[in-house]
Amino acid sequence: MNSSIHTNLDSVRNYNVFNKNQAAASKAMSHATTGLKIASVTDGPASWAISEKMRERINSLNQASQNIQNDTALAKTAGDGIANTVEILRTLKAKIIQGADAATNDDDRNIIATEITNLLAQINDNANNVKYNGKALLNGTYANESGDGVATSSDGAGTSTFSFQVGEDSGMKVKLDIKSVSVKGLGIETSLSGITGTKLKTMGKAESIVDKLNTALGNALSAATTVGSIQNRLGYTADNVNTQIENLQASDSAIRDADMAKEISDYLKWNVLSQASQYMLAQSNQNAFSVLNLLQ
């Protein structure tokens, strides 16, 4: 072996090995302390890019999941309001039948007429005042902000369209059409507005009104069914979105997250090798000094 003090190749080699071992030990320690094997783009550009795309999807789907919760709350609010109106319509029908009965006197009919007027007012109150986040749900006047749904009229007798964004892409929507359940929307305004005891007394009039109420009940129940079916659909959609989130998180974890046992094991290995290479570096530097013994 050549003896040289100008260029100590053993020392250079040992120094490079020492640096590599130190870098590997430091990387393993970083993975162990952060819990991530891909913490930045330098840890693996391709894996990092795939992970970032997954995280963008997870973020969008998390928002879609929140949207669905809000949309479900809106639909439930509408459904509860319609259910209340259905009960009022049943009560109205019973009052009409009571007023038409021969055993009911005129004073009773006048009282019943007043009750009917108040019940009609309550139906309109439901239609105008059942709201979610400031939006009237049941009076047929709401026009969807996105432009893909409009109310068919503004007089309380139309259909409101609500467009729910339930996915990460623009086309992932669920639409809810709610026909007005106001007095006018239900088609009973002409028959019952200004009702009097005298009108109730005439059986023919009563039968006509009962027919109108039966139709109104059918329309209200249809609106309730529509809302209920959308609630069910939103439930299935929520399950699907949450499953996607779970799967994406698992995939992202496989890319990003560190195997702690492996990283700690690697750290110990590279740390030992680093100490060994440090020792060998010191030994190779010492060997250079031994050349000076030749000058003695």
TAKAMO-V467152 format. One record per backbone hydrogen bond with DSSP energy under -1.0 kcal/mol. NH is the residue of the N-H (numbers start at 1). CO is the residue of the C=O. E is the energy in kcal/mol with one decimal. If there is no record, write none. Layout:
BEGIN
nh: {NH/NH}
co: {CO/CO}
e: {E/E}
END
This chain:
BEGIN
nh: {9/12/13/14/15/16/17/18/19/20/21/22/23/24/25/26/27/28/29/30/31/32/33/34/35/37/38/43/44/48/49/50/51/52/53/54/55/56/57/58/59/60/61/62/63/64/65/66/67/68/69/70/71/72/73/74/75/76/77/78/79/80/81/82/83/84/85/86/87/88/89/90/91/92/93/94/95/96/97/98/99/100/104/109/110/111/112/113/114/115/116/117/118/119/120/121/122/123/124/125/126/127/128/129/130/131/132/135/137/147/160/162/164/166/172/173/174/176/178/180/181/186/187/188/192/193/195/200/201/206/207/208/209/210/211/212/213/214/215/216/217/218/219/220/221/222/223/224/225/226/227/228/229/230/231/232/233/234/235/236/237/238/239/240/241/242/243/244/245/246/247/248/249/250/251/252/253/254/255/256/257/258/260/263/264/265/266/267/268/269/270/271/272/273/274/275/276/277/278/279/280/281/282/283/284/285/286/287/288/289/290/292/293/294/295/296}
co: {7/8/9/10/11/12/13/14/15/16/17/18/19/20/21/22/23/24/25/26/27/28/29/30/31/256/256/40/41/44/45/46/47/48/49/50/51/52/53/54/55/56/57/58/59/60/61/62/63/64/65/66/67/68/69/70/71/72/73/74/75/76/77/78/79/80/81/82/83/84/85/86/87/88/89/90/91/92/93/94/95/96/101/105/106/107/108/109/110/111/112/113/114/115/116/117/118/119/120/121/122/123/124/125/126/129/135/132/130/144/178/176/174/172/169/171/164/162/160/158/138/182/184/183/188/189/192/196/197/202/203/204/205/206/207/208/209/210/211/212/213/214/215/216/217/218/219/220/221/222/223/224/225/226/227/228/229/230/231/232/233/234/235/236/237/238/239/240/241/242/243/244/245/246/247/248/249/250/251/252/253/35/258/259/260/261/262/263/264/265/266/267/268/269/270/271/272/273/274/275/276/277/278/279/280/281/282/283/284/285/286/289/290/291/292/293}
e: {-1.1/-2.1/-2.7/-2.7/-2.3/-2.3/-2.4/-2.6/-2.3/-2.2/-2.5/-2.4/-2.6/-2.4/-2.5/-2.6/-2.3/-2.4/-2.3/-2.3/-2.3/-2.2/-2.6/-2.3/-1.9/-3.6/-1.6/-1.6/-1.2/-3.1/-2.3/-2.2/-2.5/-2.5/-1.9/-2.0/-2.6/-2.0/-1.9/-2.8/-2.4/-2.1/-2.9/-2.4/-1.7/-2.2/-2.6/-1.9/-2.7/-2.5/-1.7/-2.2/-3.2/-2.7/-1.9/-2.2/-2.7/-2.6/-2.3/-2.4/-2.9/-2.8/-1.9/-2.5/-2.5/-1.8/-1.8/-2.5/-1.8/-1.8/-2.5/-2.1/-2.0/-2.8/-2.4/-2.1/-2.3/-2.6/-2.3/-2.4/-2.8/-1.5/-1.6/-2.1/-2.2/-1.9/-2.8/-2.7/-1.8/-2.2/-2.7/-2.3/-2.1/-2.5/-2.6/-1.9/-1.9/-2.1/-2.0/-2.2/-2.7/-2.3/-2.5/-2.8/-1.8/-1.0/-1.9/-1.9/-2.6/-1.4/-2.4/-2.7/-3.2/-2.0/-1.7/-1.8/-2.1/-2.8/-2.7/-2.7/-2.6/-2.4/-1.2/-2.1/-2.1/-2.4/-1.7/-1.8/-1.3/-2.2/-2.9/-2.0/-2.4/-2.8/-2.1/-1.9/-2.6/-2.5/-2.1/-2.6/-3.0/-2.1/-2.3/-2.7/-2.8/-2.0/-2.3/-2.3/-2.4/-2.4/-2.3/-2.7/-2.5/-1.8/-2.1/-2.1/-2.3/-2.8/-1.8/-2.1/-2.7/-2.6/-2.0/-2.1/-2.8/-2.7/-1.9/-2.1/-2.4/-2.3/-2.4/-2.6/-2.6/-1.9/-2.2/-2.9/-2.3/-1.9/-1.4/-3.1/-1.8/-2.3/-1.1/-2.8/-2.5/-2.1/-3.0/-2.6/-2.4/-2.3/-3.1/-2.4/-2.2/-2.5/-2.3/-2.2/-2.5/-2.8/-2.3/-2.1/-2.5/-2.4/-2.3/-2.3/-2.8/-2.2/-1.9/-2.0/-1.1/-1.0/-1.0/-1.2/-1.3/-1.9/-1.7/-1.1}
END
